[in-house]
Amino acid sequence: MSTPASAHVEPATFSGWQSERSGFIGNLSGPGFALVAAASAIALVPIHQKSWTAALICLPLAGVLLLLAYGRVLGLTADEWIVLAVRHQYAVATRRNLFFSGAFAPRTRDGRQPMDLPGSLARLHMLEAPDGLGGQLGIMHNPLEASYTAIARVTFPGLALSDTAKQNARVAGWAAFLRSQCKEDGVITRVAVHQRSLPDDGTALRSWTARHTSPGAPAVAVESLNELMAGAGPSATARETYLAVTLSSSRARLAVKGAGGGQAGAAAVLVREITAMHGALSSAGLQVLEWLSPNGVAQAIRTAYDPEEQLAAAARDAAAEDPSWQGVAGGVLPEVAGPAAAETSWGVYRHDSAWTVTYQVRGFPLSEVYATFLTPLLRPRQNARRSLSLVYEPIGPSKARNELAREKTKRQSARKLRAKTGRDESEDERREAETARAQDIARAAGHGVVRLTGVLAVTVTDFEELETACAELQADASEAGLTLRRIWGAQDSGFAVAALPLAQGLPDRRVGI
């Protein structure tokens, strides 16, 4: 009796995520290094003055400066925490943490209302571009970054119930897709995967069933079906998955010029790029249901800001299949995509009918994990909705070589410095150095290198449920082996990354509302 080949396939495991070192010197930031230098200079003053009075004043001051440089507050250095606090308090004092649209939305000279988004999203503009199939794509244009983003709604068969061979093939297909974007001067600068886990009250299910129930169906069968939906509908969970692709017009300037130049040329190049991706996405098991139209993009944004809009959107989508609704544009108009009102607090973001807390993934599992290790993060929860965004930034071969060489040099310099000062090297530091070398070996063998950012958001419509939902998310993240950090003082910027499928990256500094 022969044994299936898939029975002998071992599941692939993954590890070796490496945190970037962005310190000015060692683990110190630029301000931290300045604080240490100032503390050292102040500590030398009593020796130069040969005064005990100066020592009583200067030594405590030097100690405070060192505490600010090396002290940690919830994962942040003390100086970073103070800067965030001052910036947030300034925003509160000047009411820049508040956003009002709706009846207060700005109008153009011709009386139209443009898309009005808060905070770091205010710079985005909605463009329309033909998709080549007779439809229109909604493209988000960021004039400051000179970038253009198209968003697709995708579906996938999943990994948990697939056999090992199919799991490995799908993961390898996704890795091949990312590697194909790691080209020298590649025009695609960002690829983001966004998934939402939404409590579903069964509105769409009941609407679909009502339209497809035969008039001659037995009354007993219809009653049993209604009872089943009444019990199962409210306990269901809907999931939405989006893929966002961002093109840099500065990198693609020659192609954009060849396509006619300007925004229309950039949009045409982006459409050409995403059309060429379909084969690679299919190899990874991803099926593109649609590239979102302007109304589709607006609906994805609107339902994140106002979860109550999700019910109306589900009803509209279900009714769209009704012949009497044919010809009616679905989705949400772009001018009403943003929130009517929003308020940024120190650790919570309030928007329309909901409250959101956002977390950044500060550490991925240290041990080897399977491809399904993120499954606990999107478990069905009836008291909250969850969002997960994974943002990939492909790096070209030359830049990847320089970046990895720089990382190795930083770690080797730190190891030599510890050896000179007589300090023992920890196993964590030794493992980081080995991982950096393994990454460089893989890069030299032809593998692609990407920068990866993971951001999570939990949203509730009842403020009393917020802390419970946060605790459940942190517990599930711990089970997945992730280290989370709440995005203190920048919840609005975190929301733009975690809860919206716009392939946004966290800014270097907070942009007030």
C-alpha positions as CSV (number, residue, x, y, z in Angstrom):
1,M,0.0,0.0,0.0
2,S,1.5,3.3,-1.1
3,T,1.8,6.3,1.3
4,P,0.8,9.8,0.0
5,A,3.8,11.9,-0.8
6,S,2.4,14.7,1.4
7,A,2.5,12.5,4.4
8,H,6.4,12.7,4.4
9,V,6.5,16.5,3.9
10,E,7.6,18.4,7.0
11,P,5.9,21.7,7.8
12,A,8.1,24.7,7.1
13,T,9.1,26.7,10.2
14,F,10.1,30.4,10.3
15,S,12.4,32.4,12.6
16,G,15.2,35.0,12.5
17,W,13.2,38.2,12.4
18,Q,15.8,40.9,13.2
19,S,15.0,44.2,14.8
20,E,16.6,47.2,13.1
21,R,19.1,49.2,15.1
22,S,18.5,52.9,14.6
23,G,20.6,54.2,17.5
24,F,23.0,57.1,16.9
25,I,25.7,55.3,18.9
26,G,25.0,51.8,20.1
27,N,21.4,51.8,21.4
28,L,21.4,55.5,22.1
29,S,19.4,57.9,20.0
30,G,20.7,61.3,19.0
31,P,19.1,63.1,22.0
32,G,20.1,60.3,24.3
33,F,23.8,60.6,23.2
34,A,23.5,64.4,23.7
35,L,22.2,63.8,27.3
36,V,25.1,61.4,28.1
37,A,27.6,63.9,26.7
38,A,26.1,66.7,28.7
39,A,26.0,64.5,31.9
40,S,29.7,63.7,31.4
41,A,30.6,67.3,30.9
42,I,28.7,68.4,34.0
43,A,30.2,65.6,36.1
44,L,33.7,67.0,35.3
45,V,32.9,70.5,36.4
46,P,33.4,69.8,40.2
47,I,36.8,68.3,39.4
48,H,37.8,71.3,37.4
49,Q,36.5,73.7,40.0
50,K,37.8,71.6,42.9
51,S,34.6,72.5,44.8
52,W,32.4,70.4,47.0
53,T,29.5,72.9,46.5
54,A,29.7,72.4,42.7
55,A,29.7,68.6,43.3
56,L,26.5,68.8,45.3
57,I,24.9,70.6,42.4
58,C,26.4,69.0,39.3
59,L,26.5,65.3,40.3
60,P,22.7,65.0,40.9
61,L,22.0,67.0,37.7
62,A,24.3,64.6,35.8
63,G,22.5,61.6,37.4
64,V,19.1,63.0,36.2
65,L,20.5,63.4,32.6
66,L,21.8,59.8,32.6
67,L,18.4,58.6,33.9
68,L,16.7,60.4,31.0
69,A,19.1,58.8,28.6
70,Y,19.0,55.2,29.9
71,G,15.7,55.0,31.8
72,R,12.8,53.2,30.3
73,V,9.0,53.9,30.5
74,L,6.8,51.3,29.0
75,G,9.5,50.4,26.5
76,L,10.4,54.0,25.6
77,T,13.4,55.9,26.8
78,A,12.6,58.6,29.3
79,D,13.6,61.4,26.9
80,E,11.3,59.9,24.1
81,W,8.5,59.7,26.6
82,I,8.9,63.3,27.7
83,V,8.9,64.5,24.0
84,L,5.8,62.5,23.3
85,A,4.0,63.9,26.4
86,V,4.9,67.5,25.6
87,R,3.9,67.1,22.0
88,H,0.6,65.6,23.0
89,Q,-0.2,68.2,25.6
90,Y,0.6,70.9,23.1
91,A,-1.9,69.3,20.7
92,V,-4.5,69.1,23.4
93,A,-4.0,72.7,24.5
94,T,-4.3,73.9,20.9
95,R,-7.2,71.5,20.2
96,R,-5.3,69.9,17.4
97,N,-6.2,66.5,18.8
98,L,-9.8,67.2,17.7
99,F,-11.2,66.6,14.2
100,F,-14.6,67.7,12.9
101,S,-16.1,67.0,9.5
102,G,-19.6,66.2,8.6
103,A,-21.5,69.4,8.7
104,F,-18.2,71.3,9.2
105,A,-16.5,69.7,6.2
106,P,-14.7,72.1,3.8
107,R,-16.1,72.8,0.4
108,T,-14.5,73.6,-2.9
109,R,-15.4,76.7,-4.9
110,D,-17.8,74.8,-7.0
111,G,-19.6,73.6,-3.9
112,R,-18.3,70.0,-3.9
113,Q,-17.1,68.4,-0.7
114,P,-13.6,66.7,-1.1
115,M,-12.6,63.6,0.8
116,D,-11.9,64.9,4.4
117,L,-9.6,62.7,6.5
118,P,-7.9,63.5,9.8
119,G,-4.3,63.7,10.9
120,S,-1.6,62.1,8.7
121,L,-4.3,61.1,6.2
122,A,-5.3,64.6,5.4
123,R,-2.8,64.8,2.6
124,L,-4.3,61.9,0.7
125,H,-6.4,62.4,-2.5
126,M,-8.7,60.0,-4.3
127,L,-8.0,59.4,-8.0
128,E,-9.9,57.4,-10.6
129,A,-8.2,55.3,-13.2
130,P,-9.5,52.8,-15.8
131,D,-8.7,49.2,-14.9
132,G,-8.6,48.1,-18.5
133,L,-11.8,46.0,-18.2
134,G,-14.3,48.8,-18.4
135,G,-14.3,49.7,-14.7
136,Q,-12.7,52.3,-12.5
137,L,-10.1,51.9,-9.8
138,G,-9.8,54.1,-6.7
139,I,-6.2,55.1,-6.2
140,M,-5.0,56.9,-3.1
141,H,-2.4,59.6,-4.0
142,N,0.0,60.9,-1.5
143,P,1.6,64.0,-3.0
144,L,4.2,64.4,-0.3
145,E,5.6,60.9,-0.9
146,A,4.8,61.0,-4.6
147,S,3.1,57.6,-4.2
148,Y,0.0,55.9,-5.6
149,T,-1.8,53.0,-3.8
150,A,-4.3,50.6,-5.3
151,I,-6.3,48.3,-3.0
152,A,-7.7,44.8,-3.8
153,R,-10.2,42.7,-1.8
154,V,-8.8,39.2,-1.8
155,T,-9.7,35.8,-0.5
156,F,-7.7,32.7,0.3
157,P,-8.4,29.1,1.2
158,G,-6.4,29.4,4.4
159,L,-3.7,27.3,5.9
160,A,-5.1,25.7,9.1
161,L,-7.2,23.0,7.3
162,S,-4.8,22.4,4.4
163,D,-2.3,19.6,4.2
164,T,1.4,20.3,4.8
165,A,2.4,20.2,1.2
166,K,-0.2,22.8,0.2
167,Q,0.7,25.0,3.2
168,N,4.4,25.0,2.2
169,A,3.5,25.7,-1.4
170,R,1.3,28.6,-0.6
171,V,3.8,30.2,1.8
172,A,6.6,29.6,-0.8
173,G,4.4,31.3,-3.4
174,W,3.9,34.4,-1.1
175,A,7.7,34.5,-0.5
176,A,8.3,34.3,-4.2
177,F,5.9,37.2,-4.8
178,L,7.7,39.4,-2.2
179,R,11.1,38.4,-3.6
180,S,10.0,39.4,-7.1
181,Q,9.4,43.0,-5.7
182,C,13.0,43.2,-4.3
183,K,14.4,44.6,-7.6
184,E,17.0,47.2,-8.1
185,D,15.2,50.5,-8.2
186,G,11.9,48.7,-8.1
187,V,8.8,50.9,-8.6
188,I,6.8,49.1,-5.9
189,T,7.8,50.5,-2.6
190,R,5.3,49.0,-0.2
191,V,3.0,46.0,-0.1
192,A,0.5,45.7,2.8
193,V,-1.8,42.9,3.9
194,H,-4.7,44.0,6.0
195,Q,-7.3,41.7,7.6
196,R,-10.3,42.5,9.8
197,S,-12.2,40.3,12.1
198,L,-15.7,41.7,12.4
199,P,-18.6,40.6,14.6
200,D,-21.5,39.8,12.3
201,D,-25.1,40.1,13.3
202,G,-26.3,38.1,10.4
203,T,-28.0,40.9,8.4
204,A,-26.4,39.9,5.1
205,L,-27.2,36.3,5.7
206,R,-30.9,37.0,6.4
207,S,-31.2,39.3,3.4
208,W,-29.7,36.7,1.1
209,T,-31.8,33.9,2.5
210,A,-35.0,36.0,2.1
211,R,-34.3,36.6,-1.6
212,H,-33.4,32.9,-2.3
213,T,-36.2,31.2,-0.4
214,S,-38.8,29.7,-2.7
215,P,-42.3,31.0,-2.2
216,G,-43.5,27.4,-2.2
217,A,-41.2,26.3,0.6
218,P,-42.8,24.4,3.5
219,A,-43.6,26.7,6.4
220,V,-42.0,24.3,8.8
221,A,-38.7,24.4,6.9
222,V,-38.8,28.2,6.7
223,E,-39.5,28.5,10.4
224,S,-36.6,26.1,11.2
225,L,-34.3,28.0,9.0
226,N,-35.2,31.3,10.6
227,E,-34.6,29.9,14.1
228,L,-31.2,28.6,13.0
229,M,-30.2,32.0,11.6
230,A,-31.5,33.8,14.7
231,G,-29.1,31.6,16.8
232,A,-26.2,31.3,14.5
233,G,-26.2,34.7,12.8
234,P,-25.3,36.9,15.9
235,S,-22.5,34.5,16.8
236,A,-20.9,34.6,13.4
237,T,-17.7,36.5,12.5
238,A,-17.0,38.0,9.2
239,R,-13.4,38.5,7.9
240,E,-12.3,41.0,5.3
241,T,-8.8,40.8,3.7
242,Y,-7.2,43.5,1.6
243,L,-4.0,43.7,-0.4
244,A,-2.6,47.2,-0.9
245,V,0.2,48.0,-3.4
246,T,2.1,51.3,-3.4
247,L,4.0,52.7,-6.4
248,S,6.6,55.5,-6.2
249,S,6.3,57.9,-9.1
250,S,9.8,59.2,-8.5
251,R,11.3,55.7,-9.0
252,A,9.0,55.0,-12.0
253,R,9.5,58.5,-13.6
254,L,10.6,57.1,-17.0
255,A,7.7,54.7,-17.1
256,V,5.3,57.4,-16.0
257,K,6.7,59.7,-18.7
258,G,6.2,57.0,-21.3
259,A,2.6,56.5,-20.1
260,G,1.7,60.2,-20.7
261,G,3.2,61.8,-17.5
262,G,1.4,63.3,-14.5
263,Q,-1.1,61.6,-12.3
264,A,-2.7,59.8,-15.2
265,G,0.6,58.3,-16.3
266,A,1.4,57.2,-12.8
267,A,-2.0,55.6,-12.4
268,A,-1.5,53.8,-15.7
269,V,1.8,52.4,-14.6
270,L,0.3,51.2,-11.3
271,V,-2.5,49.5,-13.2
272,R,0.0,47.7,-15.4
273,E,2.0,46.6,-12.4
274,I,-0.9,45.2,-10.4
275,T,-2.2,43.4,-13.6
276,A,1.2,41.7,-13.9
277,M,1.0,40.5,-10.2
278,H,-2.1,38.3,-10.7
279,G,-0.1,35.2,-11.7
280,A,2.3,35.4,-8.7
281,L,-0.7,36.0,-6.3
282,S,-2.5,33.0,-7.7
283,S,0.6,30.9,-7.0
284,A,0.4,32.0,-3.3
285,G,-3.2,30.9,-3.1
286,L,-4.6,34.5,-3.2
287,Q,-7.7,35.2,-5.3
288,V,-8.3,38.8,-6.2
289,L,-12.0,39.4,-5.9
290,E,-11.8,43.0,-7.1
291,W,-9.6,46.0,-7.3
292,L,-11.6,48.5,-5.3
293,S,-13.4,51.3,-7.1
294,P,-13.4,54.8,-5.5
295,N,-16.6,53.9,-3.7
296,G,-15.1,50.6,-2.6
297,V,-12.1,52.3,-1.1
298,A,-14.3,54.8,0.6
299,Q,-16.4,52.0,2.1
300,A,-13.3,50.3,3.5
301,I,-12.3,53.6,5.1
302,R,-15.7,54.5,6.4
303,T,-16.5,51.2,8.0
304,A,-13.3,51.4,9.9
305,Y,-14.1,54.8,11.3
306,D,-17.8,54.0,12.0
307,P,-18.4,50.3,12.8
308,E,-22.2,51.0,12.7
309,E,-21.8,51.7,9.0
310,Q,-20.8,48.0,8.5
311,L,-24.4,47.0,9.0
312,A,-25.6,49.4,6.3
313,A,-22.8,48.4,4.0
314,A,-23.7,44.7,4.4
315,A,-27.3,45.4,3.6
316,R,-26.3,47.4,0.5
317,D,-24.0,44.7,-0.7
318,A,-26.7,42.1,-0.2
319,A,-29.3,44.2,-1.9
320,A,-26.9,44.9,-4.8
321,E,-27.7,41.3,-6.0
322,D,-31.4,42.2,-6.3
323,P,-32.3,43.0,-9.9
324,S,-34.3,46.0,-8.8
325,W,-31.0,47.6,-7.5
326,Q,-29.0,47.1,-10.7
327,G,-27.3,50.2,-11.9
328,V,-27.1,51.7,-8.5
329,A,-23.5,52.4,-7.4
330,G,-22.4,50.5,-4.4
331,G,-20.1,51.4,-1.6
332,V,-19.7,54.8,0.0
333,L,-19.1,58.2,-1.7
334,P,-15.5,59.3,-1.2
335,E,-16.5,62.7,0.2
336,V,-18.1,61.0,3.3
337,A,-15.4,58.3,3.8
338,G,-13.8,59.9,6.8
339,P,-15.2,60.3,10.3
340,A,-17.7,63.0,11.3
341,A,-15.6,63.6,14.4
342,A,-12.5,62.1,16.1
343,E,-10.5,62.8,19.3
344,T,-7.0,61.6,20.0
345,S,-6.3,60.8,23.7
346,W,-3.0,59.7,25.2
347,G,-3.8,56.0,24.8
348,V,-7.2,55.8,23.0
349,Y,-8.5,57.1,19.7
350,R,-12.2,57.9,19.6
351,H,-13.9,58.1,16.2
352,D,-17.6,58.4,15.5
353,S,-19.3,55.5,17.2
354,A,-16.3,53.6,18.4
355,W,-13.0,53.6,20.4
356,T,-9.8,52.1,19.2
357,V,-6.5,51.1,20.8
358,T,-3.5,50.4,18.5
359,Y,-0.5,48.3,19.2
360,Q,2.8,48.0,17.4
361,V,4.5,44.6,17.1
362,R,7.9,45.2,18.7
363,G,9.1,41.6,18.6
364,F,8.3,38.5,16.6
365,P,8.8,35.0,18.1
366,L,12.3,34.1,19.0
367,S,11.7,30.4,18.5
368,E,10.8,28.7,15.2
369,V,7.1,28.9,14.4
370,Y,4.7,27.5,11.8
371,A,3.1,29.6,9.1
372,T,-0.2,29.6,11.1
373,F,1.3,31.3,14.2
374,L,-0.7,34.5,13.7
375,T,-4.1,32.7,13.9
376,P,-4.8,33.6,17.5
377,L,-4.8,37.3,16.7
378,L,-8.0,37.1,14.7
379,R,-10.1,34.8,16.8
380,P,-13.8,35.6,16.8
381,R,-14.8,38.1,19.5
382,Q,-18.3,39.3,19.9
383,N,-17.4,42.3,22.0
384,A,-14.8,43.8,19.6
385,R,-13.4,43.9,16.1
386,R,-9.8,43.4,15.4
387,S,-7.5,44.6,12.6
388,L,-4.1,43.5,11.6
389,S,-1.8,45.2,9.1
390,L,1.5,43.7,7.9
391,V,3.4,46.3,5.9
392,Y,6.3,45.1,3.7
393,E,8.9,47.4,2.2
394,P,11.0,45.6,-0.5
395,I,14.6,46.5,-0.6
396,G,16.7,46.3,-3.7
397,P,19.9,44.1,-3.8
398,S,22.4,46.9,-3.5
399,K,20.6,48.6,-0.7
400,A,20.0,45.3,1.1
401,R,23.7,44.5,0.9
402,N,24.6,47.9,2.4
403,E,21.9,47.7,5.1
404,L,22.8,44.2,6.3
405,A,26.5,45.2,6.3
406,R,25.7,48.2,8.4
407,E,23.7,46.0,10.8
408,K,26.6,43.5,11.1
409,T,29.1,46.3,11.7
410,K,27.0,47.9,14.5
411,R,26.6,44.5,16.3
412,Q,30.3,43.6,15.9
413,S,31.4,47.0,17.2
414,A,29.1,46.6,20.2
415,R,30.6,43.1,20.9
416,K,34.1,44.4,20.7
417,L,33.4,47.3,23.0
418,R,31.9,44.9,25.6
419,A,34.9,42.6,25.3
420,K,37.3,45.5,25.9
421,T,35.3,46.6,29.0
422,G,35.4,43.0,30.4
423,R,31.6,42.4,30.1
424,D,30.3,39.0,29.2
425,E,28.4,38.6,26.0
426,S,24.8,37.4,26.6
427,E,23.2,34.6,24.6
428,D,20.7,37.1,23.1
429,E,23.5,39.2,21.7
430,R,25.3,36.2,20.3
431,R,22.1,35.0,18.7
432,E,21.4,38.4,17.1
433,A,24.9,38.4,15.6
434,E,24.4,34.9,14.2
435,T,21.0,35.9,12.7
436,A,22.5,39.0,11.1
437,R,25.1,36.8,9.4
438,A,22.5,34.2,8.3
439,Q,20.5,37.0,6.7
440,D,23.5,38.2,4.8
441,I,24.2,34.7,3.6
442,A,20.6,34.3,2.4
443,R,20.8,37.6,0.6
444,A,24.0,36.6,-1.1
445,A,22.3,33.4,-2.2
446,G,19.6,35.3,-4.0
447,H,16.9,35.8,-1.4
448,G,15.0,39.1,-1.1
449,V,15.2,41.3,1.9
450,V,12.1,43.3,3.1
451,R,11.4,45.6,6.0
452,L,8.4,44.4,8.0
453,T,6.1,46.3,10.3
454,G,3.1,44.7,12.1
455,V,0.4,46.9,13.7
456,L,-2.7,45.7,15.5
457,A,-5.9,47.5,16.5
458,V,-8.9,46.6,18.7
459,T,-12.1,48.5,18.3
460,V,-15.2,48.5,20.5
461,T,-18.5,50.4,20.3
462,D,-19.0,50.2,24.1
463,F,-16.3,52.0,26.1
464,E,-16.9,49.7,29.1
465,E,-15.6,46.8,27.0
466,L,-12.4,48.4,25.8
467,E,-10.0,47.3,28.5
468,T,-11.4,43.7,28.4
469,A,-10.9,43.7,24.6
470,C,-7.3,45.0,25.0
471,A,-6.5,42.3,27.6
472,E,-7.9,39.6,25.3
473,L,-5.8,40.9,22.4
474,Q,-2.6,41.0,24.5
475,A,-3.3,37.4,25.7
476,D,-3.8,36.2,22.2
477,A,-0.6,38.0,21.0
478,S,1.3,36.4,23.8
479,E,0.1,33.0,22.7
480,A,1.3,33.8,19.2
481,G,4.7,34.8,20.6
482,L,4.5,38.5,19.8
483,T,5.7,41.4,21.9
484,L,3.3,44.3,21.7
485,R,3.7,47.9,22.7
486,R,0.8,50.3,22.9
487,I,1.3,53.3,20.7
488,W,1.2,56.0,23.4
489,G,0.7,59.6,22.2
490,A,0.1,58.7,18.6
491,Q,-3.0,56.6,18.5
492,D,-4.4,58.5,15.5
493,S,-1.3,57.7,13.4
494,G,-1.4,54.1,14.6
495,F,-5.1,53.8,13.6
496,A,-4.2,55.0,10.0
497,V,-1.8,52.0,9.7
498,A,-3.6,49.3,11.6
499,A,-7.3,49.8,10.9
500,L,-7.2,51.1,7.3
501,P,-6.0,49.1,4.2
502,L,-4.0,52.1,2.8
503,A,-0.4,50.7,3.1
504,Q,0.6,53.6,5.3
505,G,3.8,53.6,7.3
506,L,4.2,55.0,10.8
507,P,5.6,58.6,10.5
508,D,8.8,59.6,12.2
509,R,7.0,62.0,14.4
510,R,3.3,62.5,15.3
511,V,1.3,64.7,13.0
512,G,-1.4,66.5,15.0
513,I,-5.0,66.7,13.9
